[in-house]
Amino acid sequence: MEELLSSLDKLVVEHQLESLAFEGAKAWTASEDFDIDNSITSKFKYDFHARKLCFKHEFRPTPYIETYLNIELDDLEVGYY
């Protein structure tokens, strides 16, 4: 199990998954599809919450790693990405 976790940690670092999650969250909340004004979303803070290995998904044929971020506004959790 240690070897598996170590390999997954290396994969996360090599592919910069945490940085990509932060970039994705910021792009999503700044997009026109996000139904909250940018004057509010620009104040969002994003904090790493968890990473999950997902496999045997109904719609995805290969395993993947999900990174969850908490979204806060004025020290209150308002959502997640």
C-alpha positions in Angstrom: 0.0 0.0 0.0 2.9 2.4 0.8 4.3 1.9 -2.7 0.9 2.6 -4.3 0.5 5.8 -2.3 4.0 6.9 -3.0 3.5 6.4 -6.7 0.2 8.4 -6.6 1.9 11.2 -4.8 4.7 11.3 -7.4 2.0 11.4 -10.2 0.2 14.3 -8.5 3.5 16.3 -8.3 4.6 15.4 -11.9 1.3 16.4 -13.4 0.9 19.5 -11.2 -2.7 18.3 -10.3 -3.1 20.7 -7.4 -2.0 23.7 -9.4 -4.3 22.7 -12.2 -7.2 22.4 -9.8 -6.7 25.9 -8.4 -6.5 27.3 -12.0 -9.6 25.4 -13.0 -11.6 26.6 -10.0 -10.6 30.2 -10.6 -11.4 29.9 -14.3 -14.8 28.3 -13.6 -15.9 30.9 -11.0 -14.8 33.7 -13.3 -16.6 32.4 -16.4 -19.8 33.7 -17.8 -21.5 30.4 -17.1 -21.0 30.9 -13.3 -24.0 32.7 -12.1 -22.3 35.0 -9.5 -20.9 38.4 -10.3 -17.1 38.6 -10.7 -16.9 41.4 -8.1 -17.9 38.6 -5.6 -16.0 35.6 -7.1 -12.8 37.6 -7.2 -12.9 37.6 -3.4 -13.1 33.8 -3.2 -10.3 31.9 -1.4 -9.6 28.3 -2.4 -8.1 25.8 0.0 -7.0 22.3 -0.7 -9.4 19.8 1.0 -8.8 16.3 -0.4 -7.6 14.1 -3.2 -9.3 10.9 -4.2 -8.4 8.0 -6.5 -11.5 7.1 -8.5 -11.9 3.9 -10.6 -14.7 1.8 -12.0 -16.7 4.9 -12.8 -19.9 4.6 -14.8 -18.8 7.1 -17.4 -15.0 7.0 -17.4 -13.2 3.9 -18.5 -9.9 4.7 -16.8 -9.0 5.6 -13.2 -8.5 9.2 -12.4 -7.5 11.4 -9.5 -9.9 14.1 -8.2 -8.7 17.1 -6.2 -11.3 18.8 -4.0 -10.9 22.5 -3.0 -13.1 24.4 -0.5 -14.2 27.8 -1.6 -14.5 30.5 1.0 -15.8 34.0 1.1 -15.2 36.2 4.1 -14.0 33.2 6.1 -17.3 31.3 5.4 -17.3 28.1 3.3 -19.6 28.8 0.3 -18.9 25.8 -1.9 -16.3 23.4 -3.3 -14.6 22.6 -6.6 
